[in-house]
Amino acid sequence: MQVSEQAAEGAATRELGAFLERRREQIAQRWADAPLFRTVFTVSRDEAVEACKVVVDALCEVASSGRLENVADAGFDPAREQLGRMAASRARRGVSPAQIGNEAAGLRAVTAELLRGEALPGPGARDAMLALTVLMGTLRLVIMETTVLAGEELISRQRQQLLDVATPVISLWEGVVAVPLIGTLDSARSQVVMESLLQAVVEQRARYAILDITGVPTVDSLVAQHLMRTVAAARLMGAECIVSGIRPAIAQTIVHLGIDLGSVVTRSSLADALSYALAGQGIEVSRRVGGAVPR
């Protein structure tokens, strides 16, 4: 009995594979009008049709292998890039993973309609339809998997972009660069700060690098460690690092924590830090008196 059932399943998967190969063009043409494909490939409809053919070919490969429930089957590999592009595009449009899953499930109805038109014998038609249901369910899982991965990659890129935007390096004067820090410093952001600052020191041959923490709400031992590491790294690159923006509350916190900043040049404001850096280069800034330009 078990041998007979296995033989029937094998016959059903082979029949399904043959159907998918035989109806490849028709399936691709109908899928191209489905939201999952139609809203992604906007250059031409032919582009969507070709993408659909890649997915149908993958289903043929999986059906031929007989491993209809294996999400990790190698037969899906050629289609994963296309599915990833679709998932990422739909996610950027604000489509939720649940909606993408429903769109993927909708592909089964179109394919099942064509399969019913094959006029297969009673048991063969039933077994082939069951095999199609299993295979399309597996395809839906593959699409959901690629959707999650695409979402994670998108979030990772956006997080990196936010870090880059939140840690700009500003050239204040020839030989003087500054990083105005706003918000909380964590390990990831402090690493970006260090890399950006050191890169600016090298590119601009800066002698002074200013870390302005006016916008940092609190300073704890972890933030202090990040600052000390950045200062040490800047010194290794030949630049003197100045920490500015130390407000009275932060100064008291540093004292209470017992953090030693004795080896670090500190100033209360960015202006004071810039004045210190200019003076270190022998530059004196004077105010105009009565409209006269000082010599």
C-alpha positions in Angstrom: 0.0 0.0 0.0 2.8 2.4 0.9 4.7 1.5 -2.3 1.5 2.2 -4.3 1.1 5.6 -2.6 4.7 6.5 -3.3 4.3 5.5 -6.9 1.2 7.6 -7.2 3.0 10.6 -5.6 5.9 10.1 -8.0 3.6 10.0 -11.0 1.8 13.1 -9.8 5.0 15.1 -9.4 6.2 14.0 -12.8 2.9 15.0 -14.3 3.1 18.3 -12.6 6.6 18.9 -13.9 5.5 18.1 -17.4 2.5 20.4 -17.1 4.6 23.3 -15.9 7.1 22.8 -18.7 4.3 22.4 -21.3 2.3 25.4 -20.1 5.3 27.6 -19.2 4.4 30.4 -21.6 0.8 30.6 -20.6 1.6 30.5 -16.9 4.2 33.3 -17.3 1.8 35.4 -19.4 -0.9 35.2 -16.7 1.4 35.7 -13.8 2.8 38.8 -15.4 -0.5 40.5 -14.7 -0.5 39.5 -11.0 0.3 42.4 -8.6 3.5 40.5 -7.4 5.0 40.9 -10.8 3.1 43.7 -12.5 4.0 46.5 -10.1 7.7 45.5 -9.9 8.8 45.5 -13.6 7.8 48.8 -15.0 10.0 49.0 -18.1 7.8 46.6 -20.1 5.4 43.7 -19.7 7.9 41.4 -21.4 10.3 42.0 -18.5 7.7 40.7 -16.1 7.0 37.7 -18.4 10.6 36.8 -18.5 10.8 37.0 -14.7 7.8 34.7 -14.4 9.4 32.2 -16.7 12.4 32.0 -14.4 10.1 31.2 -11.5 8.2 28.6 -13.5 11.4 26.9 -14.6 12.4 26.7 -10.9 9.1 25.0 -10.1 9.7 22.6 -12.9 13.1 21.7 -11.5 11.7 21.2 -8.0 8.8 19.1 -9.3 11.2 16.9 -11.2 13.2 16.4 -8.0 10.1 15.2 -6.2 11.0 17.4 -3.2 7.9 19.6 -3.3 8.1 20.7 0.4 11.8 21.5 0.5 12.1 25.3 0.8 15.9 25.0 0.5 15.8 22.9 -2.7 18.5 23.9 -5.2 15.9 24.2 -7.9 14.7 27.4 -6.3 18.2 29.0 -6.5 17.9 30.5 -10.0 14.6 32.2 -9.0 15.7 33.6 -5.7 17.3 36.7 -7.3 14.1 37.5 -9.1 12.0 36.8 -6.0 14.4 39.0 -3.9 14.0 41.9 -6.4 10.3 41.6 -6.3 10.1 41.4 -2.5 12.5 44.3 -2.0 10.5 46.4 -4.5 7.2 45.6 -2.9 8.6 46.3 0.6 9.9 49.8 -0.6 6.3 50.5 -1.7 5.1 49.9 1.8 3.5 46.5 1.1 3.5 44.3 4.2 4.9 40.8 4.3 1.4 39.4 4.9 0.1 41.1 1.8 3.1 39.8 -0.3 2.3 36.3 1.0 -1.3 36.7 -0.1 -0.1 37.9 -3.6 2.1 34.8 -3.8 -0.8 32.6 -2.8 -2.9 34.1 -5.6 -0.5 32.6 -8.2 -1.8 29.2 -7.4 -5.4 29.9 -8.6 -4.1 31.0 -12.0 -2.0 27.9 -12.3 -4.7 25.6 -11.0 -7.1 26.9 -13.7 -4.7 25.9 -16.4 -4.1 22.5 -14.8 -7.9 21.8 -14.8 -8.0 22.4 -18.5 -5.5 19.5 -19.0 -8.3 16.9 -18.8 -6.3 14.5 -16.8 -7.8 11.2 -15.6 -9.8 11.4 -12.3 -7.1 10.2 -9.8 -4.3 11.7 -11.9 -6.0 15.1 -11.9 -6.6 15.0 -8.2 -3.0 13.9 -7.4 -1.6 16.5 -9.7 -3.7 19.3 -8.2 -2.6 18.2 -4.7 1.0 18.2 -5.8 0.5 21.7 -7.2 -1.0 22.9 -4.0 2.0 21.7 -2.0 4.5 23.1 -4.5 2.8 26.5 -4.6 2.7 26.5 -0.8 6.5 25.9 -0.8 7.0 28.7 -3.4 5.0 31.0 -1.0 7.4 30.2 1.8 10.4 30.9 -0.4 8.9 34.3 -1.3 8.2 35.1 2.3 11.8 34.1 3.2 13.2 36.4 0.5 10.8 39.1 1.7 12.2 38.9 5.2 15.8 38.9 4.0 15.1 41.8 1.7 13.5 43.7 4.6 16.5 43.1 6.8 18.9 44.3 4.1 16.8 47.4 3.6 16.7 48.2 7.3 20.5 47.6 7.5 21.2 50.0 4.7 18.8 52.6 6.1 20.5 52.3 9.5 23.9 52.8 8.0 22.7 55.8 6.0 21.2 57.3 9.2 24.5 56.7 11.0 26.4 58.4 8.2 24.0 61.4 8.2 24.1 61.7 11.9 27.9 61.8 12.1 29.0 64.4 9.5 32.6 65.6 9.5 32.9 69.4 9.0 35.9 71.3 7.9 36.0 74.4 10.1 39.4 75.8 9.0 42.4 74.6 7.1 43.8 71.8 9.2 40.8 71.8 11.6 37.9 69.3 11.3 35.0 68.7 13.7 32.3 66.1 14.3 29.2 67.5 16.0 27.6 64.6 17.9 23.8 64.6 18.5 22.0 61.9 20.4 23.2 58.8 22.2 26.5 57.2 21.4 26.5 53.4 21.1 29.1 51.0 19.8 28.0 51.0 16.2 27.7 54.8 16.0 31.0 55.4 17.8 32.7 53.2 15.3 31.3 55.3 12.4 32.4 58.4 14.2 36.0 57.1 14.5 36.2 55.9 10.9 34.7 59.2 9.5 37.0 61.3 11.6 40.1 59.4 10.8 39.3 59.5 7.1 38.8 63.2 7.3 42.1 63.7 9.2 44.0 61.8 6.4 42.2 63.4 3.5 42.5 67.0 4.8 45.8 66.5 6.6 44.2 68.0 9.7 46.2 68.8 12.7 43.2 69.3 15.0 40.1 67.2 15.3 37.2 68.5 17.4 34.5 66.2 19.0 31.6 68.4 20.0 29.3 66.6 22.4 26.9 69.6 22.9 24.1 67.5 21.5 24.8 64.4 23.6 22.2 64.3 26.3 24.2 62.2 28.8 27.7 60.9 29.3 28.2 57.6 31.0 31.3 55.3 31.3 30.6 53.7 27.9 30.3 57.0 26.1 33.5 58.2 27.8 35.3 55.0 26.7 34.2 55.6 23.1 35.5 59.2 23.3 38.8 58.1 24.7 39.3 55.6 21.9 38.5 58.1 19.3 41.0 60.6 20.8 43.7 57.9 21.0 43.1 56.9 17.3 43.3 60.6 16.2 46.6 61.0 18.0 48.0 57.9 16.2 47.1 59.7 13.0 49.0 62.8 14.0 46.0 65.0 15.0 45.3 66.5 18.4 41.8 65.8 19.5 39.7 68.3 21.4 36.4 67.4 23.2 34.0 70.4 23.3 30.5 71.0 24.5 31.0 69.8 28.1 28.1 71.3 30.0 28.2 71.7 33.8 25.8 68.7 34.2 28.0 66.5 32.1 31.1 67.7 33.9 29.6 66.8 37.2 28.6 63.3 35.9 32.1 62.7 34.7 33.5 63.6 38.1 31.0 61.4 39.9 31.8 58.5 37.6 35.5 58.9 38.3 36.4 59.2 34.6 39.8 60.6 34.0 39.9 63.0 31.1 43.1 64.6 32.3 45.0 63.7 29.1 42.3 65.1 26.8 42.0 68.7 25.8 38.5 69.8 26.7 36.6 73.1 26.0 33.1 74.2 27.0 32.0 75.1 23.5 32.8 74.5 19.9 33.9 78.1 19.5 36.4 77.7 22.3 37.7 74.5 20.7 38.1 76.2 17.4 39.9 79.2 19.0 42.3 76.7 20.7 43.0 74.9 17.4 43.6 78.2 15.5 45.9 79.5 18.3 47.8 76.2 18.1 48.5 77.0 14.4 49.6 80.6 15.1 46.4 82.1 13.8 44.9 85.0 15.7 41.3 86.1 15.1 40.6 89.7 15.9 37.3 91.7 16.0 36.8 94.8 13.9 36.8 97.9 15.9 34.9 100.9 14.4 34.7 99.2 11.0 38.4 99.2 10.6 40.1 96.0 9.3 42.8 94.9 11.7 46.2 94.3 10.4 
